[in-house]
Amino acid sequence: MIGLISATAAGAAARDRLAAAWPGRTRVYDGPVGDAVRAAFAECEQLVCFLATGAVVRLIAPLLGDKVSDPGVVCVDEGGRFAVSLVGGHAGGANELACAVGEVLGAGPVVTTATDAVGVPGLDTLGWPAEGDVAGVSRALLDGEPVALAADVSWPLPPLPLASEGSYTIRVTDRAVAPAEREVVLRPPSLVAGVGASRGAPADEVLELVEGTLREAGLSAASLAALVTVDAKAGEPGILAAAERLGVPVVTYPAEELAKVEVPNPSDAPLAAVGTPSVAEAAALAQGGELLVPKRRSAGSPARATCAVVRRPGRGRLAVVGLGPGARDLLTPRAKAELRRASVLVGLDQYVDQIRDLLRPGTRVLESGLGAEEERARTAVAQARKGHAVALIGSGDAGVYAMASPALAEASDDIDVIGVPGVTAALAAGAILGAPLGHDHVSISLSDLHTPWEVIERRVRAAAEADLVVTFYNPRSRGRDWQLPKALALLAVHRAPTTPVGVVRNASRPDESSLVTTLAGLDPATVDMMTVVTVGNTATREIAGRMVTPRGYRWQEESR
């Protein structure tokens, strides 16, 4: 819950705007400001104070405990110009909250945390337990000192400016090792404990078994991601209570699914009881991985619980990101977030240049030239399979004549794939021309590099006969200059010479140019590969210099 506190009418107005934007997430604290701040600090995970920072500092100073447990506090000034992350920037989420408040109120977020200021991820913000010299290693990263990575477990990391050797170390491991001097140990959620239990098995017995199994195997409980078991045990109190005390969820699988998992120690007892010859080992191995500890029984007499531990490999992540038509303000916030999240960026060199300034320090860039689309797709998937967080970029929308299709053809279910939509060239051109796509429309590429011309021609004929608005991509190049005149001739069989045609070159870029002409008046020689050509349907009209394709609303027809 986010507590909202204000002292003036202007502050209350901004407070109410925030409360309306985030229903169910906020609570307004009225009354004397000091009492309100103290109550919100005790009851909420985060606070937004529409007060001067000095006043908030004095009010919360006696309340501060430590940065792990204190709520995040954001201050918004009287004029609503700035949202200041005051306390709990990382652990309390105040940095992200300041940005979110800024988006709602139109305020500029003020974040002074050193790592955020220079674009280096905070080691305590990764969502994993971090042990050791977090401050010292973070300072070394900020100062450009060499920091080495020692990874016992392959797990996706955000971009970090790491070296092959260094006097400071970031260690990624699920082993129960203590951090050395000048070292941070990150605990990825790489372990799962399969658990079987008799009905009514005590929580203490289950908990002692899981903790003891991890301890004796030299594994860290901080890397435990879940307790896993069979569906029939989904409500077993001992398992649920042990998971709650360990701070992990319980995940269950159907008995018939577990029965298909090959295990080293099957047994007739669980087969008779729940329908699978293995619970602990089969559940732990249900999603694959390395069996580190085979089935063990608890120390009770009789033993009422079993446990097995598996290390699951980190799943790489491939984000296929559309950059839009070129203008920075048409690059979506989600695309920006994925670019900053990626530790590896793969893309066409000229597209990489467009967004290079958005990448975090330490991002590895793999760029190539025109014609290497297949190589880029395979490289991106291969990097994701190695456990990296990868962004594969393309112009417009990555799924439209771009990199999503070849990449997904290479990928399988061993990596996570995220599609990030972008503004297409057709949409950008349409906005410049007016409203040419107001009714049914189609996009057709005139490049016969990957598609035979016979197929392209058949599609153009079908679009012409169906009276669809047509946007032509890749309309003309120096070595391919006859396809556009041919396509226009095919459309002309079904459309009048006066049909409006829009031509947009470099949509949304500084050298953007546009023209509204007609089917008979278009000169194909003025078109190149940086151009999008949109041909209206039989209802499209030019109105005040803009292309308009009517939607066909009855009220518009009746008003004429």
C-alpha positions, 0 to 999 in steps of 0.5 A, spaced: 500 500 500 502 507 498 500 512 503 499 519 500 500 525 505 498 532 503 498 539 507 495 544 502 490 545 497 495 544 491 498 538 494 491 535 496 489 536 488 495 532 486 494 527 491 487 525 489 489 525 482 494 520 484 489 516 488 484 516 482 490 513 477 491 508 482 485 505 485 486 500 490 493 501 491 493 508 495 491 510 502 490 517 503 492 519 510 488 526 513 489 530 519 495 533 522 501 532 517 506 529 523 501 524 525 499 522 518 506 521 516 508 517 522 501 512 521 503 511 514 510 510 515 508 504 520 502 501 515 505 502 508 510 499 504 511 506 500 509 513 501 508 519 497 508 526 501 506 532 497 511 536 502 517 539 502 523 535 502 526 538 509 519 537 512 519 530 510 526 529 513 525 532 519 518 528 520 521 521 518 528 521 521 526 518 528 522 513 524 528 510 520 530 503 522 534 500 516 534 500 508 532 493 508 525 494 512 524 502 511 518 504 506 520 507 500 519 515 501 517 520 495 516 527 495 512 531 490 513 539 491 508 544 491 508 545 484 508 538 482 514 539 478 518 534 481 518 527 484 524 526 489 526 519 491 528 521 498 529 514 502 529 507 500 531 508 493 532 500 492 530 496 497 523 500 498 522 501 491 522 509 491 526 510 485 521 506 481 515 510 485 518 516 483 518 515 476 511 512 476 509 518 480 512 523 475 508 519 469 501 520 472 503 527 474 507 530 469 513 531 474 520 530 473 523 524 477 529 526 481 533 519 483 540 521 486 542 513 487 549 513 484 548 506 480 541 509 477 544 515 475 550 512 471 545 506 469 549 501 472 544 496 476 544 496 483 546 489 486 541 489 491 535 490 486 536 484 482 531 480 486 536 475 488 539 475 495 546 479 495 551 477 501 558 480 502 561 487 500 555 490 496 557 497 497 564 496 496 563 492 489 558 497 487 563 503 488 568 499 484 563 498 478 561 506 479 569 508 479 571 503 473 575 499 477 576 491 474 570 487 477 570 480 475 565 475 474 565 468 477 559 464 476 558 457 478 551 457 475 549 460 469 543 465 470 541 471 466 544 477 469 543 484 467 548 488 463 554 490 468 561 492 466 565 486 468 572 484 467 575 477 466 580 479 472 579 484 478 580 485 485 573 485 486 568 479 484 561 478 483 560 470 485 553 467 482 552 461 486 547 456 489 553 453 494 553 455 501 559 459 501 561 465 505 563 471 501 570 473 500 573 480 502 571 484 496 566 480 494 559 479 493 555 473 492 549 473 488 544 467 490 540 465 483 533 461 484 536 455 481 534 450 486 528 446 487 526 441 493 521 435 491 517 433 497 513 427 499 509 427 505 505 422 509 498 425 511 499 429 517 506 430 517 509 435 521 511 441 519 517 441 523 519 434 520 518 437 513 522 443 514 528 440 518 529 435 512 529 440 507 534 444 511 538 439 513 538 436 505 541 443 503 546 444 508 549 437 508 549 438 500 553 444 501 547 448 498 544 455 500 537 455 502 537 462 499 537 459 492 531 455 493 526 457 488 520 452 490 517 446 494 514 441 489 510 435 490 504 432 487 497 435 486 494 430 491 499 434 496 497 441 494 493 442 501 498 438 506 499 442 512 506 440 513 508 442 506 505 448 506 507 451 513 514 449 511 514 452 505 511 459 508 517 458 513 522 458 507 519 463 504 518 459 497 511 457 494 509 450 493 508 448 486 504 441 484 504 437 478 499 431 476 500 424 478 500 422 471 505 427 469 510 425 475 509 418 473 512 419 466 519 422 469 525 417 470 527 417 477 533 413 480 529 411 486 522 409 484 517 406 489 511 402 490 508 406 496 507 412 493 504 409 487 499 406 491 498 412 495 497 417 490 498 414 483 506 415 481 512 411 483 516 417 485 514 424 488 520 427 491 525 426 485 519 426 480 517 433 482 524 436 482 525 433 475 519 435 472 521 441 469 528 438 467 535 439 471 540 436 475 539 431 480 544 434 486 541 430 492 537 423 490 531 422 495 532 422 502 527 420 508 526 424 514 529 422 521 522 421 524 520 414 526 517 412 522 519 417 516 513 421 514 517 425 509 522 425 503 526 430 499 530 430 493 534 437 490 535 439 483 538 444 480 535 447 474 538 451 469 537 458 468 532 460 462 535 465 457 531 470 455 530 473 448 526 480 447 524 481 440 524 489 440 521 493 435 524 500 435 519 504 431 520 508 425 526 512 427 523 518 431 526 517 439 519 519 441 516 513 437 520 508 441 515 505 446 517 505 454 517 497 454 522 497 448 526 502 452 526 498 458 528 491 454 534 495 451 536 497 458 535 490 461 539 486 456 546 484 457 547 482 450 544 486 444 543 483 437 542 488 431 543 491 424 549 496 425 545 502 423 539 500 428 544 499 433 547 506 432 539 509 433 539 506 440 546 505 443 546 511 448 540 507 451 544 501 453 547 500 460 554 500 461 557 493 460 552 491 454 555 486 449 553 489 442 553 484 436 552 488 430 552 486 423 550 489 416 545 488 411 543 481 408 545 478 415 538 477 418 539 469 418 546 470 422 543 475 427 537 471 428 541 465 430 546 469 434 540 472 438 537 465 440 544 462 441 546 467 446 539 466 449 541 459 450 547 460 454 543 463 459 543 471 457 538 476 457 538 478 449 535 483 445 534 482 438 532 489 435 528 491 428 525 497 425 518 498 426 515 492 429 519 486 429 514 482 427 512 486 420 518 484 415 523 484 421 527 479 425 521 476 429 519 471 424 526 468 423 528 468 430 522 464 433 523 459 427 530 458 430 528 458 438 524 452 441 521 452 448 528 452 452 528 459 452 523 465 454 521 469 448 518 476 449 515 480 443 515 488 444 511 491 439 513 497 435 510 503 431 510 500 424 512 504 417 505 503 415 502 506 421 507 512 421 506 514 414 498 513 415 499 518 421 503 523 416 498 522 410 491 523 414 487 517 415 488 512 409 488 506 413 481 508 416 478 501 413 480 495 411 487 495 409 493 490 407 501 491 407 505 488 401 512 487 400 514 488 393 521 485 394 522 479 390 528 477 394 525 472 399 518 471 395 517 469 388 514 475 384 508 470 381 506 470 389 507 477 390 503 479 383 497 474 386 497 478 392 496 485 389 491 482 384 487 479 390 487 486 394 485 490 388 479 486 387 477 486 394 478 494 394 483 494 400 487 500 401 494 497 400 501 499 403 507 497 399 513 496 403 520 495 399 517 499 393 523 500 389 531 499 389 536 501 384 536 494 382 529 493 382 525 498 379 519 495 375 515 492 380 512 498 383 509 500 376 507 493 375 503 493 382 500 500 380 498 497 373 494 491 377 491 496 382 489 501 376 484 495 373 480 496 379 481 503 381 480 510 378 486 514 375 484 519 381 485 514 387 489 518 392 496 515 393 500 517 399 508 517 398 512 518 405 520 517 405 523 516 412 517 517 416 518 520 423 525 522 421 529 529 421 529 528 413 522 526 412 518 528 406 511 526 404 506 527 398 499 526 396 498 524 389 494 520 385 494 513 382 495 516 375 500 522 377 505 518 381 512 518 378 515 511 381 522 514 380 521 518 386 520 512 390 526 508 393 527 503 399 526 508 404 519 510 402 512 507 404 507 508 398 499 507 400 494 507 395 487 508 397 481 504 395 475 506 391 472 510 397 478 514 399 478 521 398 483 527 398 480 532 403 484 539 405 491 535 402 490 529 407 488 522 405 481 520 408 478 513 407 471 513 410 470 508 416 463 507 413 459 510 419 452 511 418 451 517 422 456 520 417 453 518 411 446 520 413 449 527 415 451 528 408 
